[in-house]
């Protein structure tokens, strides 16, 4: 009976040998295809798999949703990029040392006797009696360091950008100090009377320099890096933050009590301290998007920078002409606001109202100016410049500053209740304007 069963099994296997072999081969081929597909998937998704594995292992194997409790690879990559940008930018960022001849004050003493020199001699005898009063007198001068600031090279030929208030003392001397300790005497080529920017020049070639980015493309929340001579003591200090706001208008003052209105500036929470003035504000690509200019006193992490597009035009002007050549319209105006509208019964609450100043010399329209030639008159309201509305974010001065000498612009003007378009060709601003 058992022999018959074995014979039957052998007979069945013999009859189905082909089917069995085919099934085995099919299984092997299928397994090979699955392994190959897994290999392709791993290769294609290598970075993603490595990142998830890194995150999983670093968190002890406990992943909760998308929160790993560690620094993500993206954050590590951004940190590495910032380090790389700082290393590449540092040779182009300089410290400015301000020195000046200051009086040497000498202290000496004078004898003082309120009763006369002979009073105590006659009464007590002796060589005299009285008080020694300290006095001070000037005894020559000495060269002394009186302050400092920051700046950066914008060309290999030694052109340097800084703030005007850093180099505003015509009687002082300025020395550029690079991050590697090299010193160069600096000459002030130009100072902008309308903007807190100055251009210096040092002798030499092959300087490392920074390139300008497009400040018009900045967005709030964007990462930025500030480098400068913090407190005029800590050279090439680095701070990192974000763009906190755009198109701000601020009144900036210095320690001498002078102040000026700065329009269209960038607000950042990257730490900016006294001494950082004139240093670069860099984007994550290492381009200069601003020049650090001021901080908000009494606040934390509120600093301001002049936009790079405005600064670049000044640099280009000095390189080309040896001076700052700015376009001007030739009008005196005040910004129209809701309160001004109500007070003067105006029909609009925006624009630039052309008005005269407080004295007879402060004319509303400068004679012979582009505005005069175009027929603008006192009490006209300029509403738009090339289609851009004049409001609390875009002033007339700011928009004109962005143009070039020789540009023809189109003004929308409200004149005696009627709107009209006026073509004006901008000219070079006279000295001191």
C-alpha positions in Angstrom: 0.0 0.0 0.0 2.8 2.4 0.9 4.7 1.5 -2.2 1.7 2.4 -4.3 1.4 5.8 -2.7 5.0 6.7 -3.4 4.6 5.6 -7.0 1.6 7.8 -7.3 3.5 10.8 -5.9 6.4 10.3 -8.2 4.0 10.0 -11.1 2.3 13.3 -10.1 5.7 15.1 -9.7 6.8 13.8 -13.1 3.6 15.0 -14.8 3.8 18.5 -13.2 7.6 19.0 -13.3 7.3 21.7 -15.9 4.7 23.6 -14.0 6.8 23.5 -10.8 9.9 24.6 -12.5 8.0 27.4 -14.2 6.6 28.6 -10.8 10.0 28.6 -9.1 11.6 30.5 -12.0 8.7 33.0 -11.9 9.1 33.5 -8.2 12.8 34.1 -8.6 12.3 36.6 -11.4 9.6 38.4 -9.4 11.9 38.7 -6.4 14.7 40.0 -8.6 12.4 42.7 -10.1 11.2 43.7 -6.6 14.8 44.1 -5.3 15.7 46.1 -8.4 12.7 48.4 -7.9 13.6 48.9 -4.3 17.1 49.8 -5.3 15.9 52.4 -7.8 13.6 53.9 -5.1 16.4 54.1 -2.6 18.7 55.8 -5.2 16.0 58.4 -6.3 15.0 59.2 -2.7 18.4 58.9 -1.1 18.4 62.5 0.4 14.9 62.2 1.8 15.6 58.8 3.3 18.9 60.0 4.9 17.2 63.0 6.3 14.4 61.0 7.9 16.8 58.4 9.2 19.0 61.1 10.6 16.0 62.8 12.3 14.7 59.4 13.6 18.0 58.3 15.1 18.7 61.8 16.6 15.4 61.8 18.3 15.9 58.4 19.9 13.6 56.8 17.5 10.5 58.7 18.6 9.1 60.8 15.8 6.0 62.8 16.6 4.4 64.1 13.4 6.9 66.5 11.8 8.5 67.6 15.0 11.8 65.9 15.6 13.1 68.0 18.5 16.4 68.6 16.7 17.9 71.0 14.2 16.7 70.0 10.8 19.0 69.5 7.9 17.6 72.6 6.3 18.6 74.6 9.4 22.0 73.1 9.4 22.4 74.0 5.7 21.4 77.6 6.3 23.7 77.9 9.3 26.6 76.6 7.1 25.7 79.1 4.4 25.8 82.0 6.9 29.2 80.9 8.1 30.4 80.7 4.5 29.0 84.2 3.7 30.7 85.7 6.8 34.0 84.1 6.0 33.9 85.4 2.4 32.6 88.9 3.4 34.9 89.7 6.3 37.9 90.7 4.2 35.8 93.4 2.5 34.3 94.8 5.7 36.5 97.4 7.4 36.6 99.5 10.5 37.1 103.2 10.4 39.2 104.9 13.0 38.7 108.6 13.6 41.6 110.7 14.8 41.9 114.4 15.5 44.3 117.0 16.9 42.9 117.8 20.3 44.2 120.3 22.9 46.4 119.0 25.7 45.0 120.4 28.9 47.6 121.0 31.6 46.7 121.4 35.3 48.6 123.8 37.5 48.1 125.5 40.9 48.0 129.2 41.9 48.3 130.5 45.4 45.4 132.5 46.6 45.2 134.7 49.7 41.9 136.6 50.1 43.5 139.0 52.6 46.5 139.8 50.5 50.0 138.3 50.4 51.3 140.3 53.4 48.4 139.8 55.8 49.4 136.4 57.3 53.1 137.2 57.0 52.6 140.3 59.2 50.3 138.6 61.6 52.0 135.2 61.9 55.4 135.8 60.4 56.8 133.4 57.9 57.0 133.1 54.1 53.3 133.4 53.3 50.0 131.7 53.7 47.0 131.1 51.5 45.1 128.6 49.4 46.3 126.6 46.3 43.7 126.8 43.6 43.8 124.4 40.6 43.9 126.0 37.2 43.9 124.6 33.6 45.6 125.8 30.5 46.1 124.5 27.0 49.6 123.3 26.2 49.7 122.4 22.5 47.8 119.6 20.8 48.0 115.8 20.4 46.6 113.4 17.8 44.0 111.3 19.5 41.4 108.6 18.5 38.0 110.2 19.0 35.6 107.6 17.5 35.0 104.9 14.9 32.6 103.3 12.6 32.2 100.7 9.9 32.3 100.5 6.1 33.0 98.1 3.2 34.9 98.0 0.0 32.7 98.2 -3.2 35.5 97.8 -5.7 39.0 96.3 -5.9 40.4 99.8 -6.5 39.7 100.8 -2.9 36.3 102.6 -3.0 34.6 102.4 0.4 31.0 103.0 1.5 30.2 104.3 5.0 27.7 106.7 6.6 28.2 110.4 6.3 27.9 111.0 10.0 30.9 108.7 10.5 33.2 111.0 8.5 31.4 114.3 8.8 34.2 116.1 10.7 36.3 117.9 8.0 39.1 118.5 10.6 39.5 114.8 11.5 41.6 112.1 9.8 40.2 108.7 8.9 42.0 105.4 8.8 40.7 102.2 7.3 41.5 99.1 9.3 40.9 95.7 7.5 40.0 92.5 9.3 43.6 91.2 9.0 44.9 94.3 10.7 46.2 96.3 7.7 45.9 100.1 8.0 45.2 102.5 5.1 44.8 106.3 5.1 41.4 107.2 3.7 40.3 110.2 1.7 36.7 111.4 1.8 35.6 111.7 -1.8 32.0 112.6 -1.4 29.3 113.1 1.2 25.6 113.1 0.3 23.8 116.1 1.8 20.4 114.5 1.4 21.3 110.9 2.5 23.5 109.6 5.2 26.1 108.1 2.8 29.7 108.9 2.2 32.3 107.5 -0.2 36.0 107.1 0.8 39.0 106.0 -1.2 42.2 104.3 -0.1 45.3 103.7 -2.2 45.8 100.2 -3.4 44.5 97.5 -5.6 43.1 94.0 -5.4 41.0 94.6 -2.4 38.2 92.1 -1.6 34.9 93.8 -2.1 31.2 93.2 -1.8 28.5 93.4 -4.5 25.1 95.0 -4.2 21.9 93.1 -4.3 18.4 94.3 -5.3 16.8 95.9 -2.3 13.5 96.2 -4.1 13.1 92.4 -3.9 13.4 92.2 -0.1 10.5 90.6 1.8 9.7 90.8 5.5 11.0 87.7 7.3 13.9 87.3 5.0 17.2 86.4 6.7 19.9 89.1 6.8 23.4 89.4 8.3 24.9 92.6 9.8 28.7 93.0 10.1 30.5 95.9 11.7 32.8 97.5 14.2 30.4 97.2 17.2 30.9 100.0 19.8 33.9 101.0 17.7 35.8 98.3 19.7 34.8 94.9 18.4 35.8 94.7 14.8 33.8 92.6 12.3 31.1 91.6 14.8 28.4 89.5 13.2 24.7 89.4 14.0 21.9 87.6 12.2 18.2 88.5 12.0 15.4 89.1 9.6 13.9 91.9 7.6 11.3 93.3 10.1 9.8 96.0 7.9 10.3 98.0 4.7 9.9 101.6 3.5 10.1 103.0 7.0 10.6 106.8 7.6 12.7 107.7 10.6 14.3 110.8 12.2 17.9 109.8 12.9 20.1 111.8 15.2 23.7 111.7 16.3 25.5 112.5 19.5 26.1 116.1 18.4 22.4 116.8 18.5 21.9 116.9 14.7 19.0 115.0 13.1 17.7 114.2 9.7 14.7 112.5 8.0 15.5 109.2 6.4 12.9 107.7 4.1 12.4 104.3 2.6 14.8 102.6 5.1 14.9 98.9 6.0 14.0 97.8 9.5 15.8 94.7 10.9 16.1 92.9 14.2 19.8 92.0 13.4 21.7 93.6 16.3 23.1 97.0 15.2 25.1 98.9 17.8 26.9 102.3 17.8 30.0 101.7 15.7 28.1 99.5 13.2 27.1 102.6 11.3 28.2 102.2 7.7 28.6 98.4 7.8 26.8 96.1 5.3 23.5 94.3 5.7 23.8 91.1 3.7 21.2 88.7 2.3 21.6 84.9 2.4 23.3 85.1 -1.0 26.1 87.4 0.4 24.9 90.5 -1.5 24.7 93.9 0.1 21.0 94.8 0.5 21.4 97.7 2.9 23.9 100.0 4.7 23.4 100.0 8.5 22.6 103.5 9.6 20.6 103.8 12.9 19.1 102.1 15.9 15.9 102.9 17.8 16.9 104.2 21.2 15.0 102.7 24.1 14.1 99.6 22.1 15.5 96.2 21.6 16.4 94.8 18.2 15.1 97.6 16.1 17.7 98.8 13.7 17.6 100.5 10.3 19.6 100.3 7.0 19.6 102.4 3.9 18.4 100.3 0.8 21.2 99.1 -1.5 19.6 100.4 -4.7 19.8 104.0 -3.4 23.4 103.5 -2.2 24.5 101.9 -5.5 23.4 104.9 -7.5 25.6 107.1 -5.3 28.6 104.8 -5.7 28.1 104.7 -9.5 27.9 108.5 -9.6 31.1 109.0 -7.7 33.0 106.4 -9.7 31.8 108.0 -13.0 31.9 111.7 -12.1 34.1 112.0 -9.0 31.1 113.5 -7.2 27.5 112.7 -6.2 25.3 113.7 -9.1 21.7 113.7 -8.1 18.6 114.6 -10.0 16.3 117.3 -8.7 12.8 118.6 -9.5 13.1 122.0 -7.8 10.0 122.3 -5.6 9.4 122.9 -1.9 6.5 120.7 -0.7 4.8 119.1 2.3 3.2 115.7 2.3 -0.6 115.7 2.2 -2.2 113.8 5.0 -5.8 113.4 6.2 -5.3 116.1 8.8 -3.8 118.5 6.3 -6.7 117.8 3.9 -9.2 118.8 6.6 -7.2 121.8 7.7 -6.9 123.2 4.2 -10.1 121.9 2.7 -8.3 119.8 0.1 -10.0 117.3 -2.2 -7.3 114.6 -1.7 -5.6 113.1 1.3 -2.3 112.1 -0.4 0.3 113.7 -2.7 2.9 116.5 -2.4 1.5 120.0 -1.9 3.8 122.6 -3.4 4.2 125.5 -0.8 6.7 128.2 0.0 8.8 128.2 3.2 8.7 130.5 6.2 11.0 133.2 4.7 10.8 135.2 1.4 13.8 133.3 0.1 12.1 129.9 0.5 10.2 129.9 -2.8 7.8 127.2 -3.6 9.3 126.7 -7.1 13.1 127.3 -7.6 13.5 129.7 -10.6 15.0 128.0 -13.6 14.5 124.5 -12.2 12.9 121.6 -14.1 9.6 122.2 -12.2 9.7 125.9 -13.2 10.3 125.0 -16.9 7.5 122.4 -16.8 5.0 125.1 -15.6 4.4 123.8 -12.0 3.1 126.5 -9.6 2.6 127.0 -5.9 -0.4 125.1 -4.5 -0.3 122.4 -7.2 -0.5 118.9 -5.7 1.7 116.3 -7.3 -0.3 113.0 -7.0 1.8 110.5 -8.8 5.3 110.1 -10.3 5.4 107.7 -13.3 2.2 106.1 -12.1 3.4 105.6 -8.5 1.1 107.2 -5.9 2.7 109.6 -3.4 1.6 108.5 0.1 3.2 107.8 3.5 5.3 105.0 2.0 6.4 106.7 -1.2 7.4 110.4 -0.9 8.3 112.7 -3.8 11.9 113.0 -2.6 12.3 109.3 -2.4 11.0 108.7 -5.9 13.0 111.5 -7.5 16.1 110.1 -5.8 15.7 106.8 -7.6 15.8 108.5 -11.0 18.8 109.7 -13.0 19.8 113.1 -14.3 18.3 113.5 -17.8 15.3 111.2 -17.1 11.9 112.5 -18.3 9.2 111.7 -15.8 5.4 112.0 -15.9 3.7 113.7 -13.0 0.0 113.5 -12.3 -0.8 117.0 -10.9 -3.9 118.4 -9.3 -4.0 122.1 -10.3 -6.9 124.4 -9.5 -9.2 121.4 -9.1 -8.3 119.7 -12.4 -6.0 116.7 -12.9 -3.4 116.9 -15.6 -0.2 115.1 -16.7 3.0 117.1 -16.8 6.3 115.9 -18.4 9.5 117.0 -16.6 13.1 116.3 -17.5 15.2 116.0 -14.4 18.5 118.0 -14.1 21.6 117.8 -11.9 21.0 119.2 -8.4 22.9 122.4 -7.7 25.7 122.4 -5.0 24.3 122.1 -1.5 20.9 120.7 -2.5 
